[in-house]
Amino acid sequence: MCFDDGVYPAEIDPGEMVVEGREVRFKLNTSLDEIKVKWLKERTVTVIFKEAARFLARNIKDDLVRAFEDGWIMGNSTLQHNNRRGRLKIEGPGVASYVAKTREVADFIKTEGQVEITLGSETYKVLFKPWMTRAEFREERRQEEERSFWVMALQVPLDDMPFIYAQIEKAIGRIVLAHPTDAYPARPALVNAWFDLELDARIPPSVGSADNFFTKSKIADVEEEHNIEDPVQLNQARFQRSNRDQWHHRVLPIQVEVIKAQKDKFATQAEWWGVGSRILSNLLNVFSRILAQNRNKEERRLRKKVQQAEQKMKQHPISELTWGKERVRRLAEWDQKQQEESELWTERTKVKGMAVYVRMTRETFQRLAPARSGPTMKELKHPFDTSEPVASRPQDICNYAVACYKDIMTSRRLGEGANTDLLQGSAHWDNTTVRLSRQGRLDLDRPVTKEEVGEAFRVMAGGKTPGNDGLPVEFYRDHWEVMREDLTEIYNEIQLGGNLPVSALEVLEVVSRDEMDMSVLLLDMEKAYDLVNWSYVLTSLRRMGFGEVFCTWVVALYSHSAASVMVNGHIFQPFQLTQSLRQGFPLTPLLFVVHLEILLNNVRNNTQIVGLEVGCRPCKVKAPADDLFAVSVNSQSSMSALRLCLRQYETLSEAAINWSKSVYLLPEKYAPAVDWGMKRVKPQESERFLGVQIALTSCVLRQEEILQSKVSQKLSNWGTAAHISLFGRALVVNVALLALLTYVGNVRPISKKTQAVVKRKATKFVWRPRAEEGEAAMSKVTWDLICAPRHAGGLGMVDPGRRNQALLARWVLRAIMEEKEKHWILLAEVILSREWQLSRAEDVWACVWIESYLRRRIKSEFWGAVLQAWRAVKPDMLSEPQTKQEVLEQILFENPRIRGPDGMTLKANGDSGSFGRAWMERGVVRIRNMWDKFSGCWLNEEVLRGKLFPCKFTKLRKTQILEAIPEEWLLVFSPSYPDPTGTWYEQLAAEEAEAGAPRRFLKIVEQSEDKFTIVPIGRLEQVRVRERVEDDGEWRVWIWKAGKPIKQLKADPNQWVWRSRGPHGEHVRLDEFTLNLAQEVLAPLRTPLMTASERWSRILSVDSPRISHALSSCWKQISDAPNPRAAALLWLESLLATPSAVSLNSREILVELQCKRCSWSFESTPHIWWDCPASRRIWDWWAKQWGVWTDHVMKWDRDWVLLGGLPDNIHGERGWGYVA
């Protein structure tokens, strides 16, 4: 073991010392040399850097070798304790010696043999050879020289280079293969030419001194001398070809076969893959750094060439002309390089899910990407022991931080493993009765297939690393064919071994309105995902019926995790985790929800805890994201029962509730029944919950102050945005500014004042980004126009008001479409039925279609905003009912299809003579409420009068309704009237049918003309079924809301539609609603096309359709324009929005009207475009160029320039965008 450090132990005898008179001779122990040579042969690798690898920096060469060392040790569990690294000594530009700390690393590197990868036009090759003594090296060199030789010819004239092949064959021997020439990297003026020659061409050595120096070489004199200041060196060499049969890939720098040959050296397939994948990751990391370094070097070279040309221009007037042209050429070359860099950064932004509308640079990318830098930590107190001194040195700060996180992420229950069964002697899981089905358990436990693994990699988000080896998803996709068998085997080897706070807002409104003695608790779970005990999670999974194979998967994914702490850039040594669910892992949220469900079930089923009664379901606890929201009567018994459930959960799961950060809300007139150290939110204060301010009273002002502050702060991070074009600044406004309003705007109305502030800041950033604080900005195009889509003539910006309305209106559709009756829907029915004084809560969803109800003001802040937004975007067309059940579901009042003799709908407002509101409050809302399904006729007056008591004139009102119902609807009720083709039903099973029997759905496929019709046995209920033919030609059917009958739906999805709002002009149904559809409905009627067409019509004597066509073509081409700044200018000109003296004076900005270029009296936009002589010179030059291209058949005039397009007899239509 002493040789691991390269030091001889002191007790070894170095040799024998012999004294002979005055002379002393020392006879060395030759066995020491033998031991040293043996040790070096086992541990040492000679690294040879070939081709472009010779010129890499020393640290890059070091990292290339360390890639094998680090990957082998970190991927091998038996070597992870050995964190010592080997030694690397650079012997020269092309040779290094590496002494490994473990024989396994040296053996693997020598077996690998070489690393080769091509980056651009450069090939980087590194050879790994066994270490040799000097005598062995000389013998190897002698044998190599017998197989190969090289010829050097100096000062070969350039005009003689074409004859070099004939001269070599004449002087030396026949050429077998001539390789392409390339420049010598160290001295670009020299050229390398490589030739393979016949073996018989070898020349025996001569006796002369020169011939001894050039062993196995021949010196040929050059007949014609050449200027020594312009040398050309010809370096010819013969070498053996590499084995082309071995598999190489452009991304894989090492041979896969070599890695596969190492399997027998590992205990498991997983350890073998861990070593290989880490080595690959380390190598790719090094080569990516080389590639980036080369790109930066090339860009610096081009920039330097431009600077040199600019300096030359200043020397002499003649030089200015000559070097001016050269500068233009070099600038174009530099711009081409920047365009390539822009495409590279654009690809990176696409991987991260960012939309790109502007040339992307490193600076823009870094501004869009999340910031990773944080404040520097100066001092840190000890997390537990207050007597310890405050740490100020980086090492001490890291030690304290590691101690803190070790306490969080390691279990306090010593001796307990992930598979410890906590069910023994505990009733904690008794209330969790749900079980995974047998089929579901078998699906989770069966071995994975290659197809499943491949599909997982295909759908995985790009730019992510699915494992701890650092290899991205793209690597696995590109090399799936090579590694699919091994990966699938590894995965099967393992087997053998949030909601938004809508409920919170509604609960607070109910508690505040009724002044209930009810506590609303917002509990903060300390380090929610970190303080999760693995045995608790696995016990919960097994309790719910998950199989052992799936649980083994969970153990394999989490139990081998390690963590490191980074403080001020210093990364501390990793430590092993014994608890915690790793955030960012796809399975983590699901496991967290499963383990938290045990606590929620215990609270829900505890009869001593009294929550808020919502219909027949009490609301006690919610767990949105990783926070707890609890509602309990403010009593000692209820609160103590809740605390008991929480304490039991904390004990078994090792989770912790931070009571100092938790808060509760309670009406001011009540005193809290218990004191748990939580903060009470005062009536005038608000509390942030899931990013939204909530309180028992209105907290709109506080919420909007926070939003305005965030918008200002975000905008200041972008500075003047001098590097971004107009389209890019519009994108920044959408992504960085208006996105801040989206989350809060989902549940809160954004006031007009806040919208105005946001619009003002966004307008200033778009039109005048360099303006100082307090300076105004003139908008060249109105806000409504720039919010139009880009293909329609706008900038594609998002209007905050319309976006807010669309988000709020979506809650109505969510409630209608939701399959399960969630608490927030039940709370909505309670709130709105009280506001509208309805006797039945389910009638709320009929009232949302009635205009008079939507106009009524309600006290609920949230639902008041939602209904106002819904009123603005709700469907505008009622579909014609076709079946009997569809007619019965029609609303009676303010239905556009039900009109009286005067052509007016039956009103449900409070006007005199209107009876609709009174009838709806008593439950007569739809036609089916007046229909007797047993007798098949209308309800008689007595039954109807009993429903509507004490309403008067019941018989008269009934007659009015029946007369208003269309005649064709009444015909549907006839027994002889069949439902049309395509109607779907569910055949309800008989009462004596077995539980769990399969459900049957039937469809009318054709109408029979026979006298008798066979009707299936059992009752039929009409349901909604969606049918569609997919792109692959398959017919797909899915049942709406799990086959719930239409009469039980809150709204029939086919009843209301948005007229002609589809992509091809078709109607849009309720279940096809999108936010873009809502914003389109809310958009103003005046479009950019209408505005621009009117402006151009005033200055051109051209038909409006032609102008509209030209503008539409122009806007479609803008997205494809290579230069975003030129595209922005073109967009402004298309709207005639470029400032001119006339346009500025029309906006009361007084400037001189005269044109500064030609002294024309009025500087108008058409004058700037065409009439000014300075512009005409440009157009005349264009006319000559296009005249040659079109063979002078195209008429070049002002109309063509402004409207674009080419004649029909000319192939192609480039148009306005091409001219720009």
Secondary structure, 3 states (H helix, E strand, C coil): CHHHHCCCCCCCCCEEEEEECCEEEEEECHHHHHHHHHHHHHHEEEEEEEEHHHHCCHHHHHHHHHHHHHHHHHHCCCCCCCCCCCEEEECCCCEEEEECCCHHHHHHHHHHCEEEEEECCEEEEEEEEECCCHHHHHHHHHHHHHHCCEEEEECCCHHHHHHHHHHHHHHCCCEEEECCCEECCCCCCCEECCEEECHHHCCCCCCCHHHHHCCCCCCCCCCCCCCCCCCCEEEEECCCCCCCCCCCCCCCCCCHHHHHCCHHHCCCHHHHHHHHHHHHHHHHHHHHHHHHHHHHHHHHHHHHHHHHHHHHHCCCHHHHHHHHHHHHHHHHHHHHHHHHHHHHHHHHHHHCCCCCCCCCCHHHHHHHCCCCCCCCCCCECCCCCCCCCCECCHHHHHHHHHHHHHHHHCCCCCCCCCCCCCCCCCCCCCCCCCCCCHHHHHHHHCCCCHHHHHHHHHHCCCCCCCCCCCCCHHHHHHCHHHHHHHHHHHHHHHHHCCCCCHHHHHHHHHHHHHCCCEEEEEECEECCCCCCEHHHHHHHHHHCCCCHHHHHHHHHHHCCCEECCEECCEECCCEECCECCCCCCCCHHHHHHHHHHHHHHHHHCCCCCCCEEECCEEECEECCCCCEEEEEECCHHHHHHHHHHHHHHHHHHCCEECCCCCEEECCCCCCCCCCCCCEECCCCCCEEECCEEECCCCCHHHHHHHHHHHHHHHHHHCCCCCCCCHHHHHHHHHHHHHHHHHHHHCCCCCCHHHHHHHHHHHHHHHHCCCCCCCCCCCCCCCHHHHCCCHHHCCCCCCCHHHHHHHHHHHHHHHHHHCCCCCHHHHHHHHHHHHHHCCCCHHHHHHHCCCHHHHHCCCCCHHHHHHHHHHHHHCCCEECCCCCHHHHHCCECCCCCCCECCCCCECCCCCCCCCCHHHHHHCCCCEHHHHEECCCCEECCHHHHHHHHCCCCCHHHHHHHHHHHCCHHHHHHCCCCCCCCCCCEEEECCCCCCCCCCCCEEEECCCCCCCCCCCCCCCCEEEECEEEEECCCCCEEEEEHHHHCCHHHCCCCCCCEEECCCCCCCCCEEHHHCCHHHHHHHHCCCCCHHHHHHHHHHCCCCCCHHHHHHHHHHHHHHHCCCCCHHHHHHHHHHHCCCCCCHHHHHHCCCCCCCCCCCCCCCCCCHHHHHHHCHHHHHHHHHHHHHHHHHCCCCCCCCHHHHHHCCCCCCCCCCCCHHHHC
